[in-house]
Structure formats: structure tokens, C-alpha cells
Amino acid sequence: MSNGPIGTPLLKQLTPYHPIEPSHQKYVSVARFHGTQKLNLMRPTRLPANSRRYTHGDPVHLIDWRAYARNEQLVIREQNDEASCKVLLFIDLNESMDWPSSDEAKERGICSKQELSWRMTLNLAYQFFKWGDQVKVYAVKGGQAHSIRMRSQVDAAIVFEKLQGKDFTLDQADVLQARPLKSFREESGDLVYWISDGFQGVPDWLNPRSLVCWLQVLSSLEIDTKWLDPDSCYFEVQKQGQEFMGSALLQSENLHHAIQGWLHKITEEWLAKYTHHLVFTDMTPIHQYIFALEQPWLRGIRGRI
């Protein structure tokens, strides 16, 4: 199945150049999916972007005296300029991300967490490059962050085509250099994304002073337990001490509760240190992914897709 129940494109089909445009043009005072921010430069202009009332401390020479003559209100007119953001994208490539295997994923019509993570990472990089932001992409594995050769939208598209041709496996030729993760503790960015399943725990090497968002990538098989085969499950007679054999749990309900409990716990750990957390799977509709990422970042927000 390549689409949702009503033909909606799913996240497993996301490409770097998938058309994404913000659904509204109103800018907020903090960064969001769209990394570019608006700077309020208080200077007189014939075509002001907006105006506001004078507050104590504003420069007197910036008051619009003509507006004051009309309505006896002190008004400051402002011109908004854009400023590019520094965006850091970290993708987790540890062993747990390479699941399910390519054969099993193809058989079930899904994709591995590693493939989904690459699709999301390259899509974000492509869009940020498009908006003129400064983007750096790092592949994290074994305590090292490997810098990906990418400087433009074209590079993001080329990397995607290469990875797609080799089951989204990264080669040494695709990276520039490796850095220890602890070297990023003091490196800040305007917007930082950590794309991982979270099985390695909450990272302690990201700079908490940055606006950090965890895009938690999970397989639909980890969220939904209906795919488990009852015939391959093993049940003990006693109520206590039930265990699972092979890849099948004793009870799918136990697995569901365990996953939800773990998600709640690790989300709390993340939000105690960083700012934002969103969960996605290969079966998430693309429009929900877009909608979640373009919302204003408010402290403590958490999304479950």
C-alpha cells in the first residue's frame, strides 16, 4: 500500500523536493519549521510592514508625527527584514534505526526507520536551503558525527538519489569529516533537529541553549501491534512471568502499553532538557508532517502523529 485509506501520500514517500509551502504567511516571534526569522528594524519608511503604539524607551525621532496629528496617538512604524538562520540537522544511524530489514519492509509495503529518517532529513535540508538558511547535516553513529557533503538544494537532491539507489546506506565517500559528539555541546544554532528513534536515550551533547526539536522516528510496526501473528506467540499458563519468544510478544496489548509508557517517559526526559518533541512513523500522512512542523514553537509543545 503506497497511500493512505483515501489516497493521502504517506511520509514513507517524502522526497527532498516534495512541495512544501507554509499554509500562512504570518511570522511569529520565534523560530518554527520555516527557519528564516523576521527582524524588527525600527526605521522610518514610506511602505512600512506594520506599525505599533509608542512605548516608553522607543527612540522619539522614529515617531510618526503625521499619524499623531490625525489621531493624537504616538505610533512607531517598522520595516521588517529577513535574516537567515543557522540550522543543524542530526540524523541517528545507530543499529536500531536499520529496522525493519529491507526485505521485510518491502514485503509489508513500508520502509525502515533509517530510510524514513533520511527522507525527513533531506527534505528539511532542501527546504531550508530553498529559503536561504545556513544548513549543516551530520550523520551520528558510534559517538561520532559525520558531516555530509551538502551546500545547496541540488546537493540535497543528489544525496537523496544516491542513497535511494543503495537502500539508504551511507558510504564513506558521502561524508566530509567526523567530529566527536561532545564537541557540539557549545555549538549553537538558531534551529537544531535531532532525528532518531530514541532507543539510545536522550543525548547529552546537544546545546540546550539552542531551539532543539526531536523528530522521533518510529516504525508503524512499533506503534501498531496488529501485525503480530498469534500462532507464533508463546503464552505461559501462569498469569505472572509471561515472556515472549523470538520476535513476537506474548500479548500485543502488553507491547502496546509498554511502548506508550516508554514514549511518555522518554518524552519527559527530553522536555526536561530541551524544547520540542514530535513523533512520526512511515504511515504518517505528509500533510500532517507539514502541519506539525510549521506551527509556532511554544515551550512544552509535544505532538503525537
C-alpha positions as MATLAB code, in Angstrom:
seq = 'MSNGPIGTPLLKQLTPYHPIEPSHQKYVSVARFHGTQKLNLMRPTRLPANSRRYTHGDPVHLIDWRAYARNEQLVIREQNDEASCKVLLFIDLNESMDWPSSDEAKERGICSKQELSWRMTLNLAYQFFKWGDQVKVYAVKGGQAHSIRMRSQVDAAIVFEKLQGKDFTLDQADVLQARPLKSFREESGDLVYWISDGFQGVPDWLNPRSLVCWLQVLSSLEIDTKWLDPDSCYFEVQKQGQEFMGSALLQSENLHHAIQGWLHKITEEWLAKYTHHLVFTDMTPIHQYIFALEQPWLRGIRGRI';
ca = [
       0.000    0.000    0.000;
       1.578    3.238   -1.152;
      -1.115    5.643    0.056;
      -3.455    6.126    2.968;
      -7.091    4.984    3.018;
      -8.221    7.961    0.931;
      -5.157    8.241   -1.291;
      -3.218   10.563    1.019;
       0.560   10.484    0.400;
       2.400    8.984    3.357;
       5.654   10.026    4.961;
       7.464    6.996    3.549;
       7.033    8.655    0.133;
       8.527   12.006    1.183;
      11.264   13.357   -1.108;
      13.604   16.340   -0.641;
      11.817   18.291   -3.331;
       8.317   17.481   -2.130;
       6.468   20.798   -2.494;
       6.112   22.341    0.942;
       4.827   25.849    1.428;
       3.711   27.353    4.736;
      -0.063   27.486    4.956;
       0.048   31.044    6.226;
       2.409   33.967    5.807;
       2.141   35.402    9.300;
       5.505   35.366   11.039;
       5.859   34.623   14.708;
       8.445   35.969   17.100;
      10.188   32.619   17.492;
      11.563   30.127   15.004;
       9.407   27.377   13.583;
       9.691   24.846   10.746;
      10.480   27.784    8.470;
      13.924   28.693    9.861;
      14.017   32.220    8.470;
      13.082   34.816   11.056;
      11.830   38.367   10.812;
      13.898   41.141   12.353;
      12.120   44.283   13.510;
      14.245   47.204   12.349;
      12.827   50.432   13.677;
      13.384   52.889   10.876;
      11.024   55.256    9.059;
       9.779   54.084    5.678;
       7.105   55.102    3.182;
       5.977   51.475    2.894;
       6.051   50.166    6.462;
       5.427   46.489    7.070;
       3.484   47.334   10.218;
       3.064   49.907   12.949;
       2.571   49.846   16.671;
       1.992   52.191   19.537;
       4.898   54.040   21.071;
       6.190   52.509   24.302;
       8.486   54.038   26.859;
      12.074   53.766   25.715;
      11.455   53.873   21.952;
      13.505   56.492   20.065;
      11.480   59.696   19.834;
      12.748   60.521   16.334;
      11.035   57.363   14.970;
       7.542   58.551   15.951;
       5.147   59.067   13.043;
       4.130   62.678   13.779;
       1.641   62.782   10.890;
      -0.258   59.897   12.440;
      -0.148   61.728   15.771;
      -1.645   64.838   14.151;
      -4.528   62.761   12.804;
      -5.483   60.735   15.873;
      -3.329   62.024   18.736;
      -1.747   58.565   19.133;
       2.014   58.072   19.284;
       2.850   55.481   16.609;
       6.133   53.810   15.665;
       6.363   52.458   12.120;
       8.619   49.484   11.462;
      10.230   47.846    8.459;
      10.712   44.066    8.706;
      13.746   42.445    7.109;
      14.557   38.746    6.836;
      17.579   37.129    8.424;
      18.805   33.637    7.594;
      19.058   31.052   10.350;
      21.781   28.573   11.169;
      20.138   25.153   11.026;
      21.806   21.969   12.298;
      20.333   18.596   11.300;
      21.498   15.464   13.135;
      20.346   12.046   11.891;
      20.843    8.958   14.058;
      22.324    5.993   12.155;
      22.829    3.566   15.031;
      21.867   -0.101   14.614;
      18.303    0.217   15.900;
      17.489    2.588   13.027;
      18.087   -0.117   10.408;
      14.791   -1.877   11.194;
      12.794   -3.467    9.735;
      15.203   -5.031    7.272;
      14.896   -4.164    3.582;
      13.282   -7.495    2.667;
      10.741   -7.346    5.480;
       9.970   -3.699    4.791;
       9.342   -4.370    1.104;
       7.163   -7.360    1.943;
       4.985   -5.256    4.235;
       4.988   -2.185    1.991;
       6.714    0.079    4.499;
      10.249    1.426    4.963;
      12.948    1.188    7.604;
      13.397    3.883   10.221;
      16.740    4.742    8.628;
      15.147    5.363    5.226;
      12.383    7.456    6.768;
      14.941    9.485    8.737;
      16.941   10.206    5.582;
      13.806   11.269    3.733;
      12.895   13.697    6.524;
      16.454   14.994    6.952;
      16.999   15.682    3.252;
      13.536   17.191    2.912;
      14.277   19.626    5.744;
      17.707   20.451    4.320;
      16.243   21.055    0.865;
      13.566   23.407    2.189;
      15.948   25.356    4.422;
      18.388   25.778    1.536;
      15.452   26.988   -0.556;
      14.695   29.714    1.988;
      18.311   30.831    2.126;
      19.209   29.401    5.522;
      22.622   28.052    6.529;
      22.327   24.281    6.826;
      24.696   21.637    8.139;
      23.806   17.927    8.124;
      25.504   15.361   10.373;
      25.104   11.569   10.465;
      25.594   10.305   14.034;
      26.996    6.839   14.653;
      29.310    5.323   17.250;
      29.986    8.512   19.205;
      30.946   10.436   16.069;
      29.094   12.981   13.942;
      29.954   12.674   10.259;
      29.482   15.830    8.219;
      27.534   15.266    4.983;
      28.720   16.894    1.768;
      25.842   19.297    1.166;
      25.749   23.017    0.384;
      22.639   23.604   -1.703;
      19.249   22.276   -2.790;
      20.946   20.473   -5.667;
      23.317   18.696   -3.274;
      20.380   17.536   -1.124;
      18.653   16.114   -4.206;
      21.851   14.387   -5.376;
      22.453   12.789   -1.960;
      18.862   11.534   -1.955;
      19.202    9.942   -5.394;
      22.457    8.231   -4.339;
      21.010    6.889   -1.102;
      17.833    5.729   -2.816;
      19.920    3.626   -5.202;
      21.663    1.772   -2.365;
      18.842    1.194    0.164;
      19.683    4.394    2.043;
      23.062    3.171    3.248;
      25.692    5.872    3.749;
      29.167    5.341    2.272;
      32.385    6.909    3.465;
      32.594    8.819    0.174;
      29.438   10.720    1.128;
      30.919   12.289    4.269;
      33.497   15.037    4.738;
      34.855   14.560    8.243;
      33.969   13.160   11.650;
      33.731   15.035   14.942;
      33.246   13.711   18.465;
      29.739   14.366   19.716;
      30.938   16.192   22.814;
      32.357   18.927   20.579;
      28.781   20.067   19.839;
      27.923   20.893   23.461;
      28.987   24.501   22.998;
      27.991   24.845   19.341;
      24.685   26.617   18.994;
      22.321   27.029   16.090;
      19.132   29.012   15.649;
      17.307   25.763   14.978;
      18.537   22.229   15.748;
      16.828   18.973   14.752;
      17.644   15.566   16.255;
      16.120   12.806   14.077;
      16.209    9.473   15.900;
      14.078    6.644   17.287;
      15.310    7.424   20.806;
      16.468    3.898   21.605;
      19.881    5.281   22.585;
      18.294    7.577   25.169;
      18.244   11.365   25.365;
      21.513   12.831   24.004;
      23.528   14.980   26.387;
      25.758   16.558   23.734;
      23.239   18.948   22.147;
      23.424   22.580   23.211;
      20.303   23.276   25.340;
      20.634   27.000   24.645;
      19.545   26.384   21.047;
      15.986   25.781   19.917;
      16.162   21.981   19.745;
      13.430   19.761   18.311;
      13.431   15.968   18.444;
      11.711   14.355   15.479;
      11.227   10.873   16.860;
      11.067    8.367   14.013;
       9.381    5.058   14.789;
       8.206    2.231   12.574;
       4.473    1.729   12.198;
       5.152   -1.856   13.355;
       6.355   -0.480   16.700;
       3.282    1.669   17.210;
       0.613   -0.752   15.946;
       0.747   -4.348   17.215;
      -1.981   -5.778   14.961;
       0.654   -7.263   12.655;
       1.757   -9.792   15.313;
       0.967  -13.389   14.415;
      -0.868  -15.097   17.295;
       0.348  -18.518   16.123;
       3.968  -17.524   16.684;
       3.344  -16.185   20.200;
       4.046  -18.220   23.280;
       1.860  -17.973   26.377;
       2.590  -19.325   29.821;
      -0.240  -20.849   31.814;
       0.521  -18.727   34.865;
      -0.552  -15.083   34.806;
       2.774  -13.879   36.146;
       6.117  -14.247   34.483;
       4.826  -14.205   30.932;
       7.588  -13.699   28.392;
       7.993  -13.579   24.640;
       9.904  -15.797   22.265;
      11.614  -14.721   19.075;
      10.215  -11.523   17.636;
       6.650  -11.960   18.913;
       5.356  -10.792   22.289;
       3.097  -12.901   24.430;
       0.342  -10.332   24.203;
       0.111   -7.460   21.732;
      -1.663   -5.408   24.375;
       1.361   -5.692   26.663;
       3.583   -4.438   23.861;
       1.273   -1.508   23.161;
       1.203   -0.456   26.825;
       4.971   -0.868   27.122;
       5.599    1.343   24.083;
       3.232    4.058   25.291;
       4.807    4.013   28.735;
       8.295    4.272   27.272;
       7.242    7.110   24.941;
       5.815    9.065   27.872;
       8.928    8.528   29.982;
      11.474    9.448   27.325;
       9.409   12.481   26.260;
       9.502   13.770   29.825;
      13.272   13.247   29.931;
      13.703   15.129   26.662;
      11.489   18.090   27.610;
      13.317   18.441   30.912;
      16.443   19.366   28.945;
      15.355   20.573   25.502;
      12.316   22.250   23.986;
      10.208   20.319   21.461;
       9.230   16.762   20.590;
       7.234   15.287   17.691;
       6.624   11.628   16.806;
       6.337   10.367   13.217;
       6.048    6.957   11.553;
       6.259    5.740    7.960;
       2.439    5.769    7.849;
       2.092    9.421    8.890;
       0.327   11.454    6.156;
       2.669   14.031    4.635;
       0.223   16.870    5.249;
       0.254   16.117    8.999;
       4.061   16.221    8.963;
       3.987   19.621    7.239;
       1.301   20.991    9.538;
       3.145   19.913   12.692;
       6.459   21.444   11.625;
       5.115   24.834   10.616;
       3.332   25.530   13.878;
       4.758   28.235   16.171;
       7.214   26.671   18.577;
       5.777   27.108   22.049;
       7.690   25.824   25.037;
       6.486   22.441   26.148;
       4.691   21.583   22.905;
       4.550   17.894   22.151;
       2.948   16.191   19.177;
       1.918   12.627   18.507;
       1.381   11.883   14.810;
];
